[in-house]
Amino acid sequence: MHHFHRLDGALACEATPLADLAGAFGTPLYVYSTATLTRHYRVLADAFAGQRALIAYSVKANSNLAVIATLARLGAGADVVSAGELLRAVKSGIAPQKIVFSGVGKRDDELDAALAVGIHQFNVESEPELLRLAARAQAANLVAPIAFRVNPDVSAGGHAKISTGKAEDKFGIAWAAAPRLYALAASLPGVAPVAVDVHIGSQIGELQPFAAAFGKVLGLVEDLRRSGLAISRADLGGGLGIPYRDGDAPAHPDEYARMIADLTRGRDLEIILEPGRVIVGNAGVLLTRVIDVKHGESKTHVIVDAAMNDLMRPALYDAHHEIVPVRERAGAPQLCDIVGPICETTDRFAADRWLAPVEAGDLLAILSAGAYGAVMASSYNSRPLVAEAQVDGARFALTRRRPSLEALLADEIADPWIR
Ligand SMILES: Cc1ncc(COP(=O)(O)O)c(C=O)c1O
């Protein structure tokens, strides 16, 4: 459910025509809907009424400060994976006591930054990380609350490049090692094992793999409690999928949250979720303008001013995004490829797609681009980093400026040997 719809024939975000945003801020431009962010957060949060739950928004999905601040105002916590994301979360108004720190490789300086602000939990992914964290916390006279991210060896849908819960994956500690590592953690003065953490992958449409993994985690919580540990939280990660194409029907966030609430009710546990895509994915579109329409011998290429550097997902994962003209012209749809200007064959947003007729200057919206879109953008081809804007009803604002070409070069040193 999102708030992009047609108003007088033209695509709008909430009460704001997308053409107004393109006129004000130029293209390519990501546009995020406040109402959609709010709705998605609430669906998850409301399912846990009466239970202790922390919806720790996974900042990696979309780390725009205004997006995080919108969720912070609703009560969200944050799941961060770097010192940069930690800074973003804190700057956006999320209390450190609502922040969990995930990630396969956390540097010493990142552990120190998180210790210094006093975050809710470190999700530890290996024995060496445990030992480093414990030593650094002890040296600072602190006790770090930790979970181990356990690998439940569950195969989950999604895409091979974003599945993380199989035994051979690099993520988390082996299931069999958990009792020994929890006992080791309990013996170290710098850390307090308080939680079990799991995250099995992303863009998972069925509930069954989640239920299988969470069932194992809850069993482990009971085993650890029996061994005398005060485990008071279960962090169940993120990973719920969203519909990208017409006809996709992933499990509804409400069903997912109710499944978890049912599994965990009465267990005296704080439930932590780390949703990313399901909150922001359908809350954003990438707005782009047609540069040229090239009618070749075998197909038509619609060349737009967004490129793979602005939205990597099609090139990286063969991801599908619906693409629609902001204002549809009359006429028969044409079969076309929608491509960016970069000299790479993978710089293609859609192949063999039926699209209403378009002309140079028309605006297109690449839908469901709110998650893993702007965050993965680069300035490849010396294209300035893509700009971002947010809509709230009839008001809209730029939330990340497009850097000037001068700014793009500002940190480079043309001749480092000249004094
Ligand atoms: C540890 C962790 N938590 C949460 C997420 C968010 O996943 P998603 O955006 O699929 O909800 C990820 C992303 O893969 C992750 O690695």
The ligand as an SDF file (V2000), in Angstrom:
LIG
                    3D

 16 16  0  0  0  0  0  0  0  0999 V2000
   21.3440   -7.4570    9.6480 C   0  0  0  0  0  0  0  0  0  0  0  0
   20.2810   -6.8910    8.7710 C   0  0  0  0  0  0  0  0  0  0  0  0
   19.1450   -6.4640    9.3290 N   0  0  0  0  0  0  0  0  0  0  0  0
   18.1520   -5.9350    8.5780 C   0  0  0  0  0  0  0  0  0  0  0  0
   18.2690   -5.8360    7.2040 C   0  0  0  0  0  0  0  0  0  0  0  0
   17.1460   -5.2410    6.4300 C   0  0  0  0  0  0  0  0  0  0  0  0
   16.6330   -6.1240    5.5140 O   0  0  0  0  0  0  0  0  0  0  0  0
   15.3260   -5.7380    4.6820 P   0  0  0  0  0  0  0  0  0  0  0  0
   15.5780   -4.4370    4.0350 O   0  0  0  0  0  0  0  0  0  0  0  0
   15.1690   -6.8420    3.7210 O   0  0  0  0  0  0  0  0  0  0  0  0
   14.1930   -5.6750    5.6690 O   0  0  0  0  0  0  0  0  0  0  0  0
   19.4310   -6.2910    6.5750 C   0  0  0  0  0  0  0  0  0  0  0  0
   19.5570   -6.2500    5.1050 C   0  0  0  0  0  0  0  0  0  0  0  0
   19.8610   -7.1790    4.4440 O   0  0  0  0  0  0  0  0  0  0  0  0
   20.4740   -6.8260    7.3900 C   0  0  0  0  0  0  0  0  0  0  0  0
   21.6170   -7.2470    6.8360 O   0  0  0  0  0  0  0  0  0  0  0  0
  1  2  1  0
  2  3  1  0
  2 15  2  0
  3  4  2  0
  4  5  1  0
  5  6  1  0
  5 12  2  0
  6  7  1  0
  7  8  1  0
  8  9  2  0
  8 10  1  0
  8 11  1  0
 12 13  1  0
 12 15  1  0
 13 14  2  0
 15 16  1  0
M  END
$$$$
